[in-house]
Amino acid sequence: MGYHFQAFISRFLQVLLVLLLLSLEQQVSAEQIYNVSTLLRGRKQVSGCNLFQGKWVLDPSYPFYDSSNCPFVEPEFDCQKYGRPDKQYLKYAWKPDSCDLPRFDGNQFLKRWSGKKIMLVGDSLSQNMWESLLCMIYASVPNAKYSWKKDLPSSVTFQDYGVTILVYRTTFLVDLVKEDVGRVLNLGSIQGGNAWRGMDMLIFNTWHWWTHTGKSQPWDYIRDGANLYKDMDRLTAFNKGLNTWANWVELNVDPTKTKVFFQGISPTHYLGREWNDPKKTCSGQAEPLSGSTYPAGAPPATAVVNNVISKIKKPVYLLDITTLSQLRKDAHPSAYSGEHSGNDCSHWCLPGLPDTWNQLLYAAL
């Protein structure tokens, strides 16, 4: 909000200077004053617009691409290929309440970021967003030459523009290491950050794996400083780990060279009681929730994210995707997730919701 306000004040002073110069030469007309005030009002409205408050509307111009024409979509996200029978979920556009969301233009995106490196850092939700961004760009420039490296980190370079878009898979941002006692989640260590340096844009994400228990939990102990714990309150652990990430940003990011985003908390839809339908999950859901609020409210992890980001002195832009994604109970792969069995209510179909995340990223830029 501070940056928007500074931009508005800067523009206001520029306009006052123009008026002053005009007044030195001639009397300023009422029409000129009206035009200037309209410009300022428009600037204020745009800078003050909450991109993340709004509703979903049907739009026949969607989706941005066809998954069968995009080489970057993995089977776990390719719902149409793996038999999803309905298609209306592909036709929803996000409409902010107080402004219009600009249409994503992959060609302009590549031109603006010519010669730059963009990295998404996080778990499979970062992978979801990365593949979406690649497909949206590819649909805009289908004849552009690209190279694809599938090691860690995976990267795609659009060679005509020199733009490289990478994804670095790390479930916690902080380090998961092997010690004598077993697998240890170290809340104070972030050695993986060495691979994130030198990027022109970083988009971070973590949360889903912090909640895993039992056989799906990838660690045996949590380390907090000198202390080892068999378990810890997960929000407390998440807060400690995210503060370690925040310290990494403070120490390693030069804001004149690197833009930093946090992807926000992506919700799941396993519990129908959250939207007042207790016998349901995401399976079989064919349309979003109406309106702009989610009955269950925000997940507790969002408060942790907001608190940590508010204390970072370096500029970090929160892509506040939580509520708008909560409304999309219809957008998950459920049973149509490639060779994966079961009901996937945590990832998202492509084309689909992550395309909107990238449209919001585009607007924020």
Solvent accessible surface area in square Angstrom, and as a share of the most:
residue,aa,sasa,rsa
1,M,201,0.90
2,G,43,0.41
3,Y,134,0.51
4,H,83,0.37
5,F,127,0.53
6,Q,114,0.51
7,A,46,0.36
8,F,38,0.16
9,I,65,0.33
10,S,53,0.34
11,R,71,0.26
12,F,73,0.31
13,L,106,0.53
14,Q,87,0.39
15,V,8,0.05
16,L,80,0.40
17,L,103,0.51
18,V,76,0.44
19,L,38,0.19
20,L,103,0.51
21,L,96,0.48
22,L,44,0.22
23,S,56,0.36
24,L,132,0.66
25,E,147,0.66
26,Q,96,0.43
27,Q,171,0.76
28,V,32,0.18
29,S,52,0.33
30,A,85,0.66
31,E,124,0.56
32,Q,52,0.23
33,I,93,0.47
34,Y,135,0.51
35,N,81,0.42
36,V,25,0.15
37,S,45,0.29
38,T,54,0.31
39,L,72,0.36
40,L,24,0.12
41,R,142,0.52
42,G,30,0.29
43,R,102,0.37
44,K,125,0.53
45,Q,111,0.49
46,V,108,0.62
47,S,29,0.18
48,G,63,0.60
49,C,16,0.10
50,N,79,0.41
51,L,25,0.12
52,F,28,0.12
53,Q,73,0.32
54,G,1,0.01
55,K,93,0.40
56,W,22,0.08
57,V,52,0.30
58,L,104,0.52
59,D,39,0.20
60,P,121,0.76
61,S,63,0.41
62,Y,18,0.07
63,P,39,0.25
64,F,33,0.14
65,Y,19,0.07
66,D,75,0.39
67,S,10,0.06
68,S,94,0.61
69,N,107,0.55
70,C,12,0.07
71,P,55,0.35
72,F,2,0.01
73,V,21,0.12
74,E,63,0.28
75,P,56,0.35
76,E,34,0.15
77,F,0,0.00
78,D,9,0.05
79,C,1,0.00
80,Q,47,0.21
81,K,143,0.61
82,Y,64,0.24
83,G,48,0.46
84,R,15,0.06
85,P,108,0.68
86,D,40,0.21
87,K,126,0.53
88,Q,77,0.34
89,Y,4,0.01
90,L,19,0.10
91,K,71,0.30
92,Y,22,0.08
93,A,8,0.07
94,W,9,0.03
95,K,73,0.31
96,P,1,0.00
97,D,87,0.45
98,S,53,0.34
99,C,27,0.16
100,D,108,0.56
101,L,24,0.12
102,P,62,0.39
103,R,114,0.42
104,F,13,0.05
105,D,56,0.29
106,G,0,0.00
107,N,44,0.23
108,Q,90,0.40
109,F,4,0.02
110,L,0,0.00
111,K,111,0.47
112,R,133,0.49
113,W,16,0.06
114,S,59,0.38
115,G,58,0.55
116,K,79,0.34
117,K,96,0.41
118,I,0,0.00
119,M,1,0.00
120,L,0,0.00
121,V,0,0.00
122,G,0,0.00
123,D,1,0.01
124,S,15,0.10
125,L,3,0.01
126,S,0,0.00
127,Q,15,0.07
128,N,0,0.00
129,M,0,0.00
130,W,4,0.01
131,E,0,0.00
132,S,0,0.00
133,L,0,0.00
134,L,0,0.00
135,C,0,0.00
136,M,3,0.01
137,I,0,0.00
138,Y,41,0.16
139,A,47,0.36
140,S,48,0.31
141,V,18,0.10
142,P,75,0.47
143,N,144,0.74
144,A,14,0.11
145,K,137,0.58
146,Y,72,0.27
147,S,42,0.27
148,W,79,0.28
149,K,133,0.56
150,K,145,0.61
151,D,97,0.50
152,L,117,0.58
153,P,36,0.23
154,S,24,0.15
155,S,10,0.06
156,V,0,0.00
157,T,33,0.19
158,F,1,0.00
159,Q,93,0.41
160,D,94,0.49
161,Y,46,0.18
162,G,34,0.33
163,V,0,0.00
164,T,20,0.11
165,I,0,0.00
166,L,18,0.09
167,V,1,0.01
168,Y,31,0.12
169,R,108,0.39
170,T,25,0.14
171,T,37,0.21
172,F,3,0.01
173,L,3,0.01
174,V,4,0.02
175,D,18,0.09
176,L,74,0.37
177,V,57,0.33
178,K,179,0.76
179,E,58,0.26
180,D,158,0.82
181,V,74,0.43
182,G,23,0.22
183,R,96,0.35
184,V,0,0.00
185,L,1,0.00
186,N,28,0.14
187,L,3,0.01
188,G,55,0.53
189,S,23,0.15
190,I,23,0.12
191,Q,125,0.56
192,G,19,0.18
193,G,0,0.00
194,N,89,0.46
195,A,42,0.32
196,W,1,0.00
197,R,123,0.45
198,G,71,0.68
199,M,17,0.08
200,D,30,0.16
201,M,0,0.00
202,L,3,0.01
203,I,0,0.00
204,F,0,0.00
205,N,6,0.03
206,T,1,0.00
207,W,33,0.12
208,H,27,0.12
209,W,76,0.27
210,W,4,0.01
211,T,66,0.38
212,H,50,0.22
213,T,87,0.50
214,G,63,0.61
215,K,215,0.91
216,S,58,0.38
217,Q,30,0.13
218,P,27,0.17
219,W,4,0.01
220,D,41,0.21
221,Y,61,0.23
222,I,1,0.00
223,R,50,0.18
224,D,39,0.20
225,G,54,0.52
226,A,99,0.76
227,N,82,0.42
228,L,62,0.31
229,Y,84,0.32
230,K,135,0.57
231,D,81,0.42
232,M,31,0.14
233,D,93,0.48
234,R,38,0.14
235,L,59,0.29
236,T,58,0.34
237,A,1,0.00
238,F,0,0.00
239,N,49,0.25
240,K,74,0.31
241,G,1,0.01
242,L,2,0.01
243,N,54,0.27
244,T,20,0.12
245,W,1,0.00
246,A,7,0.06
247,N,88,0.45
248,W,13,0.05
249,V,0,0.00
250,E,49,0.22
251,L,151,0.75
252,N,48,0.25
253,V,11,0.06
254,D,59,0.30
255,P,58,0.37
256,T,121,0.71
257,K,147,0.62
258,T,17,0.10
259,K,88,0.37
260,V,5,0.03
261,F,7,0.03
262,F,0,0.00
263,Q,0,0.00
264,G,2,0.02
265,I,5,0.02
266,S,3,0.02
267,P,11,0.07
268,T,49,0.28
269,H,0,0.00
270,Y,93,0.35
271,L,81,0.40
272,G,1,0.01
273,R,157,0.57
274,E,52,0.23
275,W,15,0.05
276,N,116,0.60
277,D,50,0.26
278,P,102,0.64
279,K,192,0.81
280,K,95,0.40
281,T,44,0.26
282,C,6,0.04
283,S,58,0.37
284,G,76,0.73
285,Q,23,0.10
286,A,48,0.37
287,E,96,0.43
288,P,17,0.11
289,L,33,0.16
290,S,105,0.68
291,G,43,0.41
292,S,33,0.21
293,T,102,0.59
294,Y,13,0.05
295,P,71,0.45
296,A,58,0.45
297,G,34,0.33
298,A,70,0.54
299,P,30,0.19
300,P,89,0.56
301,A,0,0.00
302,T,17,0.10
303,A,65,0.51
304,V,22,0.12
305,V,3,0.02
306,N,76,0.39
307,N,67,0.35
308,V,2,0.01
309,I,22,0.11
310,S,87,0.56
311,K,136,0.58
312,I,17,0.09
313,K,177,0.75
314,K,50,0.21
315,P,54,0.34
316,V,23,0.13
317,Y,67,0.25
318,L,39,0.20
319,L,0,0.00
320,D,62,0.32
321,I,0,0.00
322,T,5,0.03
323,T,46,0.27
324,L,0,0.00
325,S,0,0.00
326,Q,8,0.04
327,L,0,0.00
328,R,3,0.01
329,K,19,0.08
330,D,2,0.01
331,A,0,0.00
332,H,4,0.02
333,P,0,0.00
334,S,7,0.05
335,A,66,0.51
336,Y,66,0.25
337,S,3,0.02
338,G,17,0.17
339,E,140,0.63
340,H,106,0.48
341,S,114,0.73
342,G,56,0.54
343,N,54,0.28
344,D,24,0.13
345,C,0,0.00
346,S,17,0.11
347,H,31,0.14
348,W,0,0.00
349,C,0,0.00
350,L,2,0.01
351,P,4,0.03
352,G,14,0.14
353,L,1,0.00
354,P,0,0.00
355,D,6,0.03
356,T,5,0.03
357,W,0,0.00
358,N,0,0.00
359,Q,4,0.02
360,L,0,0.00
361,L,1,0.00
362,Y,46,0.18
363,A,29,0.22
364,A,30,0.23
365,L,34,0.17
